């Protein structure tokens, strides 16, 4: 998910330290960075207790922070002109307090602080803190800027207050903050990717058990590149469509008598049982997408990175036709990339806007970018933005 109104500056942590010192009259106790993510495959499977395979990006959200003892969290954003938002760390859901849209970004760190505070046993997991936030993730690109903000905040608060919470548990608490505090019913993938990923690897995550493993993603060794194309079509996942898809999946699971769609083993039998064509489509996507995650992980472990393209294409078609969350700019980008010689591509994220990923030979990357850009120009769409998707480190303290 993307944080509303948290645009890109990417000033670097030296400038962020200076901005913090000027705003608060003291140096921060530290600086923490949490990355955005690209999900290689496994879309809309996380809240169905399924399998996902994300990796961390170099870009993300950086937080300079200092401990305070008054039970208040004060947050400022380099993008929002440094205007402060203050709130008690003890309190109910932020979503119920009617914060104005221009302060929507602040609900995420405040929500994390409240969830950590409520999680406390025998002492505060998160007391007060002063935060200054910066980001170099493209706004609205579907690269999980909200999870990056949550995880950078959570890691900072954990370290500042010596809470001793393991990273996997911290990811679940950050997910709770987005679910309960902000009102977005996301699964655990984005927060887990931001906190658990390692350089050069994708994270194979079982969203039911929480178990994960690192899968080598050696693109350069195979002469390949994975491009992220930000389609510049903004999305908002709290507007009902994302929640509707989740509700449809839960209804289908209930009708099939399983705890979650992850448990459907006989796809043909399940489709024969369901009469509702919408629910049939949702089940078909989730079940086949879980199989695609397992197939991609197997290919990566075998070193067959070049064979991923057809599975990426199949995932995109399923998201477009069965789950119905794609959008015209994404479809056009994938089609143009494949026509230009890319091995495959698909939309990423929750859908209805954001980015696509494209797997291509490194020597064809420029041609693929040009082909996508030309299609957008021909349709008078905003020019796409491109990132090289390099599997990078998870959240960490950087100063």
N, C-alpha and C positions, 0 to 999 in steps of 0.2 A: 504494500500500500504506500501511497505517497502522502507526505505531510502537506496539507494546504498552506499556501503562502510562505513556504520555506524555499526560496529561490537559491540559485547558485551564486556564491562568491568565491569560495575556495581560497581564502586569503592566506592559508598556511598557518601552522600553529604558533609561529613566532609573532605574527600579527595578532592572532587571537589572544595570546598572553598579554600583549600590549593593550588590546581593547578591554580585556578583563580588568587589568590593573587600573585603567582610566575610569572604568565604570564603578568599580568597587573600592578603589583606594588601597588596594593591597594586591600582592601577587597571588595567583591561584596555587592551590596545593598540588595540582597536577593537571595533565591534559590527557584525555582519552579519545580514541578513534574507534568507530564501529563502521564496517563496510555495508554498502548496499549489496544486492545479490542478483545473479541471473540464475534462473532455474533451467538447467539443461533439459530436463523432462520431468513430468509428473505434475500436471496442472489440475487444480481443483480436486486433488486426491488427499491433501493433507487433512482437511476437516472431515473426510470420510475414513479416517484411521488408516490411510494408505501409505504408499511409498513415494518419496520425492528424491531428486538428485540435483540440488542447487550447488553453486559455488560462489565465493565472495569476489567482489570487484575491488580494484584499488581505490575507487572513489567511495565516499561515505560521509558520515557526520562526525564532527569533532566537537568535543565539549571540554572547555576549561572550567574547573570547579574548585570550590573551597568549602570546607566544612563550616557550619555555623550551629550554634547551640540553642536557638530560639524556637525550634520546631517549625520553621518556615522555609519553604523553597522559593527562591527568587530566580527567575530565568530571563535572560535577554538573548536576542538573536542578532547576529551580525547583519542578517538580511532584513530585519524589521527595524533597523535604525537604532538598536540598543535600548528601546523602550522597555522598562521592566514589567514583568508580571509576577505578582507575589500571591502565594496561597499557603495555607497550613498543610503540613504533610499528613495530618490526621483529618479524615473527611470522607464523605461519600463519593459516589461516582461523579466525575467531572461532567459527563454527558447530561446529568440531571440538573446542572447548575445554570444552563442556558448561556454559555460563554458566547460572545459575538464572533462572527466568522473571521475577523481579522486577528483573533487570538487563538484560532483553532490549533495552530502549531504548538502552543504552550500546553495544551491539554495532555499531550503525550508525556513530557517529562514530569508534569505534576501528577499525572495518573500513575506513572512508574513509582514515584516517591510514595504515593498513598498505598499502592499494593505492597511494596516492600515494608512499609511501616506496619501494615496489617499482618504481614507474614511474621513479624517479630515474635520470638519466643525467648523469654528471659532477658530481653534487652532490645533496643531499637535496631531493626535491620537498616533503617534509613532515618536519620534525624534530618535537621535542616541543612541546606546547602545553597550556595550562590553559584549560578551557572551562566556561562556565555557560550553560545552555540554557533557553529558555522557548518556549511555543507558545500561539497563540490559535486553532488549528484544532480543531474538534470531534473528540474521540477516536472512532475506529471508524466515521467517516463516509465512508470511501473517497475522501478528498480528497488523498491522496498525502503524508501527513505524514512517511513514511519518506524519500521523495525530498527533501522540504523540509529535513529534518534533515541528510541526506547533503550536499545542495548548500550549505547554510549553512556546514557544517563544511569542505567542500572549498574554498569560496571564501575562508574565513578562513585556512585553512592555506596556500593558494596565496599570499595576500597577505602573511601573516606571514613566509613563508620565501622570497618573491621567486621563485617557481617559474616564472612566465611561461607558464602553460598556457592556451591559448585556451579559451573557454567551451564550445564544442562538444566539444572533447577532454575537458574537465573533466566534462561530462555523461556521457560514455562511461565515464570512470573511476569516477564515482559509481555508475553502473549495475553496473559490475564488482564494486564493493564489496557491493552488495545480492545479486548472483548468487553470488559466490565466498565472501564473508566471512559473510553472514547466511544464505545457502542458499535465497533466494527467486528463482526463474528469471524475473524480470521482463524486459520489453523496455526500450528506451531512452526511451519517451515521457515518463514522469514527470520524470526528471532533466532532459531537454531542455526541457520546458515550464518547469520551475522556473528554469533558467538563461538561457533564450533569449527568453522572451515579452516583449512590449512593451505599454504601456498602449493600450487601445482596439482590440486586435488579437487574433486567434487565430493559432496557429503551425501552418502547413501543413508537416508533417515527413514526409519520406521515410525510413523507418526502415532501409532498406537502404543508401542512399548517405549518409545523414546530412544531405543538403541540406534547407534549410528556407526558408520565406518567410513574411512577415507578411501576414495577410489581414484587412482591416478588419472589425470586428464592432461596428457602430454601432447598438446596440439602442435607446438613448434617442432617437436621431434618427428612428427609425421608430415611436416611441410604444410600444415593447415592453420587456418585462422578462424576464430569465431567472432563475428561482428555483431555488435548491438546497434540496431537502427531505431532511434527514437522517432516514432512516426509523427510526433508533435500533435497527436490527437489526445487531448487531456482526458483523464477519466476520474470519476469519483465513485468509490466503492461503497460509501455509506448511503448512497441514494436509493437503495432498494434492490437493484438487480443482483448484486453479489449475495445479499441476504436471501433473495428469492431462490437462487440456485442452491444455496445450502438447505433451505427449507424443502425444496423439491427432492433433494437427495435423502433427507431424513424421512420424508413421507414415503419414498420408494422403499427404503430399508424397512420401515415399519410394516408396509404391506407385504414385503417378502419374508418378514419374520426374522430378520437378522439385526444385529446390533449396529452395523454400519455396512455400507456398500463394499467395503474391503472384504467382507465375509461371503460375498456372492462367488460361488465356485462354478456353478453351472449357468453360464450366461444365456444359453439358448432356453433353458428352463425358466429362468427369471423373466426373460422377454416374453415367453409364452404365458406367464402368470399375470403380468401387468397389462392392463387394457389401455391405460392412459398413454397416448403416444409421446407426450412430453416426458413423462417419467421413464418410459422405455429408452428414449434418447439419452437421458441423464445417466441411467445405469450403464448403457453400452459404452459411453465415454469413460466413466470411472473405472470399470472393470478392465477395459482394453488398455487404458493409460497405465494402470498398475503393471500390466504385463510388459508394456513398452519400457517402463523404468527398469524392470529386471533385465530385459534384453540389452538395454544400453549399458547398464552396469557390467554385464557379462562381457560385452564387446570391449569396454574400456579395460577391464582386468586382463583381457587377452591381448591388449595392445592394438586392437582393430579399430582405431579411432576413425579411420576413413570410411567405415561402413555405417556410420551413424545417420547419414543423410536421409535415408528412406524412412527411418523411424521418426525423425523430426518432422518430415512431411506428413506422415500419418497422424502424428499428434496434432498438427495444425488443422488438418481436415476434420478430425474428430471434434476439436474445440469449435471449429466453425459450424459444422453441420449437426453434431449431436448435442454439444453443450451450448451452442449458440451464444458465444461470448466474444467472437472475433469482430472486427470492424473493417470498413473498406480500405483504409490506408494499410492495415496489416496484411490483408489479402493481396493487395497490389504489390507490396514490398516483397513478400515471399515469392510470388509469381515472377516478378522481374528478376529477382536474384537467381532463381533456378534457371530461367531462360538465359541468363548471362553466364551460366556455367557453375553456379554454386551447387554443392552436393545436397543441400536441403536447408530448410528453415521453418520457423514456426513463431506464432505469437507467444509472448511470455507474460506472466502476471495474471491478475484477476480478470482482465479483459475489458472491453468497451473503450479502449484507448491504451496508450503506452507504447511499448517497444516490441520488436521482433528480434530474434537471433537468426543468424545465417552462418552455416558451416561452409567454408570455401577453401580452396587451395590458396596458400598465402600469395602466390603469384597472380591470382585472379581477384584479389580483394579490391584493388582499385577499380577494376572493370565492373564488379558487382555494385560498389558504391555508386558509380556513375549511372548504372542502369536503373537503380532505384530512384536516384535523384531525377533522372530524365522523366520517369513515369510521373513523379510528383509534379514536376514543372508542367507536363502536358495536361494535368488535371487542375492546375491552379491551387494545389495544396501547399502548405508551408514546407519549406525545404527541410528534409530530414536531417537529424544530427547523428553522428556515428561515434561509437566508442569501440576500442579494441578490448574484447572481453578476456582479460588475463586472470586465471584463477589465483586468488590472493589470500592473504592472511585474514583471520577473523579479528574480532574486537580485541583491543589491547591498550595498555597505558603507553603513551609515546613521549611523555615528559614528566 
